[in-house]
Amino acid sequence: MFSYASVLAPSRLYWRAQLIGWSLYLVFSAVVFSAFGQTTRDTLPILLVIVSTMALLTHGLRYHIQANDWQRLAPLPLLSRLVLMNALLAVLSQVIIWAVLILVIQPTGDGKPHGWAQFIGYVFNVNFVLWLWVGFYFGWHYLRSYQQAEVDKWKLAAAVQEAEMRTLKAQINPHFMFNGLNNIRALVMEDPGRARDMITHLSDLLRYSIQLSSAEQVPLSRELEIVEHYLQLEAMQLEERLTYSLDVDPAALPALIPPMTLQLLVENAIKHGIAPRPEGGFIHLTAQPDAASGQLHIVVRNTGYYQPLPGHEGVGLRNARERIALLFGSATALDIHNDSTAPNTVVAHLQLPMQAPTLLEA
């Protein structure tokens, strides 16, 4: 439906282009008239009528294009509409021009319209000019749209990266840090060797989290090292309340995954499943490749009960899903649910392609 309310106000660039374009057309037409020896005292008024009429009609065409959202049409529907519209405007332009010339200017001699053959010839000439105008108009529109899409894509990528970095670095929360440092301090006198080991675990974990901006994916083997560092530090705090095991197929170790993904799943297992229970619990992590499908299946099972509030899954999990979706598209999945075969057990299942992925275009 035609709606002028949806039409954007013409920009200064549009008015400048209209003025320059039709001024050049006026000069070109004057040169052509002069070259063919058709210049009379009525030539300038006639050319002004022609150029003014064309400028007004193309301005009206712009309104019609925007009001009907022709910029979003596919090529064939757009072309069919432009063929009809340009033909109608070409005829209308000659009706207006000839009416003004005959009724107002009333040219004499060679400046006077001669008949239908000349009328039809001018219609074809104007139709050609209209196609030039349409070509420039849509060419500029598509160029601006492409440039804006590129700018939006890079802005979105930068925003996503910034949000990811904030969230990922926040995974090593201050409470965990303070507990780890206090526990290490208590070990310094009792067991210096173990205290040194804990400092190594903590420093490697911090270094890994801080250096995440240098890589979008890391080998599973490196991520598992960080998970073990994290579990060692948590075991120092929870002691016998935490038991864990890692069962990883060596063939899965080179697979690439987004950094801190497994650490997030293990941290959630401890924070929401094991730490709140006086008796503690277990974490069992497995990673197995499926040669038939080319998929890597990582499963984290832990003591607990999964009952997220609707719409409040957690920033960390939501961010992890967004990152793996950007990296792998539909070839990935991250699902967390309660185990139907074992009571008080939560299962987090991460499915990724085994091959090194290529970043998807936005």
C-alpha positions in Angstrom: 0.0 0.0 0.0 1.3 3.5 -0.9 2.2 5.4 2.2 4.1 8.7 2.1 4.5 8.4 5.9 7.1 5.7 5.2 9.2 7.9 2.9 12.5 9.2 4.3 13.1 12.9 3.9 15.5 13.6 1.0 19.1 14.1 2.1 21.3 17.0 1.1 23.3 14.5 -1.0 20.2 13.6 -2.9 19.3 17.2 -3.7 22.9 17.9 -4.7 22.9 14.9 -7.0 19.6 16.0 -8.5 20.8 19.5 -9.1 24.2 18.5 -10.6 22.7 15.7 -12.7 19.9 17.7 -14.3 22.2 20.7 -14.7 24.6 18.6 -16.7 21.7 17.2 -18.7 20.7 20.8 -19.5 24.2 21.7 -20.7 24.5 18.4 -22.7 21.1 19.1 -24.4 22.1 22.7 -25.2 25.4 21.4 -26.8 23.5 18.8 -28.9 21.0 21.5 -30.1 23.8 23.8 -31.0 25.8 21.0 -32.8 22.8 20.2 -35.0 22.1 23.8 -35.7 18.7 23.8 -34.0 19.3 26.7 -31.6 16.6 29.3 -31.6 15.4 32.0 -29.2 13.0 29.4 -27.7 15.7 26.8 -27.1 16.6 27.8 -23.5 12.9 28.0 -22.3 12.2 24.6 -24.0 15.2 23.0 -22.3 14.3 24.5 -19.0 10.7 23.0 -19.3 12.2 19.6 -20.2 14.7 19.5 -17.4 12.2 20.9 -14.8 9.7 18.3 -15.8 12.2 15.5 -15.6 13.5 16.6 -12.3 10.0 16.7 -10.8 9.0 13.4 -12.2 12.1 11.6 -11.0 11.6 13.2 -7.6 8.1 11.7 -7.6 9.5 8.4 -8.7 11.8 8.5 -5.7 8.8 8.9 -3.4 7.0 6.1 -5.1 10.0 3.7 -4.8 10.5 4.4 -1.1 6.8 4.4 -0.2 6.4 1.0 -1.7 9.8 -0.3 -0.4 11.0 -1.2 -3.9 14.6 -1.3 -2.6 13.8 -4.7 -0.9 12.4 -6.3 -4.0 14.1 -9.1 -5.8 15.7 -8.2 -9.2 12.9 -9.6 -11.5 9.9 -8.1 -9.6 11.8 -4.8 -9.4 12.7 -4.8 -13.1 9.1 -5.5 -14.1 7.8 -2.6 -12.0 10.5 -0.2 -13.3 9.7 -1.1 -17.0 6.1 -0.2 -16.5 6.8 2.9 -14.4 9.5 4.3 -16.7 7.2 3.8 -19.7 4.4 5.6 -18.0 6.6 8.5 -16.8 8.1 8.8 -20.3 4.7 9.3 -21.9 3.5 11.6 -19.0 6.7 13.7 -19.4 5.9 14.4 -23.0 2.3 15.1 -22.3 3.3 17.7 -19.8 6.2 19.2 -21.9 4.2 19.4 -25.1 1.2 21.0 -23.2 3.5 23.6 -21.7 5.2 24.3 -25.0 1.9 24.6 -27.0 -0.1 26.5 -24.4 2.5 28.6 -22.7 5.8 29.1 -24.7 4.2 28.7 -28.1 7.5 28.2 -30.0 7.7 29.1 -33.6 9.6 27.6 -36.5 11.8 24.6 -35.7 11.1 24.8 -32.0 7.4 23.8 -32.5 6.4 20.2 -31.9 5.7 18.5 -35.3 3.6 15.3 -34.7 3.2 11.8 -33.4 6.5 10.5 -34.8 8.5 13.2 -32.9 6.3 12.6 -29.8 7.1 8.9 -29.8 10.8 9.6 -30.5 11.0 11.9 -27.5 9.2 9.2 -25.4 12.0 6.7 -26.2 14.6 9.3 -25.5 13.1 10.2 -22.1 12.7 6.5 -21.3 16.4 6.0 -21.8 17.2 9.0 -19.5 14.9 7.6 -16.9 16.7 4.3 -16.9 20.0 6.1 -16.4 18.5 7.9 -13.4 17.1 4.6 -12.0 20.5 3.0 -12.5 22.3 5.7 -10.6 19.7 5.8 -7.9 19.6 2.1 -7.1 23.4 1.7 -7.6 24.0 4.4 -5.0 21.4 2.8 -2.7 22.9 -0.7 -2.9 26.4 0.7 -2.4 25.3 2.6 0.7 23.4 -0.5 2.0 26.4 -2.7 1.5 28.7 -0.2 3.2 26.3 0.1 6.1 26.0 -3.7 6.4 29.7 -4.0 6.6 29.9 -1.4 9.3 27.1 -3.1 11.2 28.8 -6.4 10.9 32.1 -5.2 12.3 30.3 -3.3 15.1 28.4 -6.4 16.0 31.6 -8.5 15.9 33.3 -6.0 18.2 30.4 -5.9 20.6 30.2 -9.7 20.7 33.9 -10.0 21.3 33.8 -7.3 24.1 30.8 -9.0 25.7 32.5 -12.4 25.5 35.7 -11.1 27.1 33.9 -9.5 29.9 31.9 -12.6 30.6 34.8 -15.0 30.2 37.1 -13.1 32.5 34.3 -12.9 35.0 34.2 -16.7 35.2 37.2 -16.6 37.6 35.2 -14.7 40.2 36.7 -12.8 43.2 35.2 -15.2 45.7 37.0 -18.1 44.1 40.2 -16.2 44.0 40.1 -15.1 47.7 39.3 -18.7 48.8 42.1 -20.1 46.7 44.7 -17.6 48.0 43.6 -18.1 51.6 43.8 -21.9 51.3 47.3 -21.6 49.7 48.4 -19.3 52.6 47.3 -22.0 55.0 49.3 -24.6 53.2 52.5 -22.6 53.1 53.6 -23.7 56.5 51.9 -27.1 56.6 52.7 -28.4 53.1 55.0 -26.0 51.1 55.2 -28.5 48.2 51.5 -28.6 47.8 51.2 -24.9 48.2 53.6 -24.4 45.3 51.5 -26.8 43.2 48.4 -24.8 44.1 50.1 -21.5 43.1 51.0 -23.1 39.8 47.4 -24.2 39.2 46.1 -20.7 40.0 48.6 -18.8 37.9 48.1 -21.1 34.9 44.3 -20.7 35.2 44.6 -16.9 35.5 47.0 -16.7 32.6 44.7 -18.8 30.4 41.7 -16.6 31.2 43.5 -13.3 30.5 45.0 -14.4 27.2 41.7 -15.5 25.7 41.6 -12.6 23.3 44.5 -14.2 21.3 42.5 -17.2 20.1 38.8 -18.0 19.4 39.4 -21.7 19.7 41.9 -23.9 21.6 42.7 -27.6 21.5 40.6 -29.7 23.8 43.9 -30.9 25.4 44.7 -27.3 26.6 41.1 -26.7 27.8 41.3 -30.0 29.8 44.6 -28.8 31.5 42.7 -25.7 32.7 39.8 -27.8 33.9 42.2 -30.0 35.9 43.8 -26.8 37.4 40.4 -25.6 38.4 39.3 -28.9 39.9 42.6 -29.2 41.9 41.9 -25.7 43.4 38.3 -26.6 44.2 39.3 -29.9 45.7 41.6 -28.0 48.1 38.6 -26.1 49.3 36.0 -28.9 49.3 38.4 -31.7 50.2 36.6 -35.0 50.4 33.3 -33.5 49.4 34.5 -33.4 45.8 35.4 -36.4 43.7 36.0 -36.1 40.0 37.2 -38.1 37.0 38.2 -37.3 33.4 37.7 -39.9 30.7 38.9 -38.5 27.4 39.6 -40.4 24.2 43.1 -39.4 23.0 41.7 -39.0 19.5 39.6 -36.1 20.8 42.5 -34.1 22.2 43.3 -32.1 19.0 39.7 -31.0 18.5 39.1 -27.2 18.8 36.6 -25.7 21.2 35.9 -22.2 22.4 38.1 -21.4 25.4 36.7 -21.7 28.9 33.6 -23.6 27.7 34.4 -26.8 29.7 35.6 -24.7 32.6 32.3 -23.0 32.7 30.4 -26.3 32.7 32.6 -27.7 35.5 32.3 -24.5 37.5 28.5 -24.5 37.2 28.5 -28.2 38.3 30.4 -27.3 41.5 28.8 -24.0 42.2 25.1 -25.1 41.7 25.3 -28.9 42.2 28.1 -29.9 44.6 29.1 -26.9 46.8 25.5 -26.4 48.3 25.3 -30.0 49.4 26.8 -30.9 52.8 27.7 -34.3 51.5 29.3 -32.9 48.3 29.2 -34.9 45.1 31.0 -36.0 42.0 31.9 -34.7 38.5 32.6 -37.1 35.6 33.7 -35.6 32.3 33.9 -37.7 29.1 35.0 -36.7 25.6 34.4 -39.1 22.8 34.6 -38.6 19.0 32.1 -40.2 16.7 33.9 -41.2 13.6 30.7 -41.9 11.6 29.3 -38.4 12.1 32.5 -36.5 12.6 31.2 -35.1 15.8 32.8 -34.7 19.2 30.6 -35.5 22.2 31.6 -34.0 25.6 29.5 -34.9 28.6 29.8 -33.5 32.1 27.8 -35.4 34.7 27.6 -34.1 38.2 25.6 -34.4 41.4 22.8 -31.9 41.6 19.4 -30.9 40.2 18.9 -28.6 37.2 15.9 -26.3 37.5 16.7 -22.9 35.9 14.2 -20.1 36.2 12.4 -19.4 32.8 14.5 -16.8 31.0 17.2 -16.8 33.6 19.5 -19.6 32.3 22.6 -17.6 33.2 24.9 -15.2 31.3 27.8 -17.7 31.1 25.7 -20.4 29.4 24.0 -18.0 27.1 27.3 -16.6 26.1 28.8 -20.1 25.5 25.9 -21.0 23.2 26.3 -17.8 21.3 30.0 -18.3 20.8 29.7 -21.9 19.6 26.9 -20.9 17.3 29.1 -18.2 15.7 32.0 -20.7 15.3 30.1 -23.8 14.2 26.6 -22.8 13.1 24.0 -25.5 13.3 26.6 -28.2 13.6 26.8 -27.8 17.4 24.6 -28.1 20.4 24.8 -27.5 24.2 22.1 -29.1 26.2 21.8 -29.3 30.0 19.2 -31.5 31.7 18.5 -33.8 34.6 19.5 -37.5 34.0 16.3 -39.5 33.7 18.2 -42.7 34.6 20.0 -41.5 37.7 18.5 -39.5 40.5 20.2 -36.2 41.6 22.4 -36.1 38.5 22.7 -33.3 36.0 24.0 -33.9 32.5 25.6 -31.2 30.3 26.1 -32.4 26.7 28.3 -30.4 24.3 28.4 -31.5 20.6 30.9 -30.0 18.2 32.4 -30.9 14.8 35.8 -32.7 15.1 37.4 -30.8 12.3 38.9 -27.3 12.7 35.9 -25.0 11.9 35.9 -21.8 9.9 34.3 -18.7 11.3 30.8 -18.0 9.8 30.2 -14.8 8.0 27.7 -12.5 9.8 
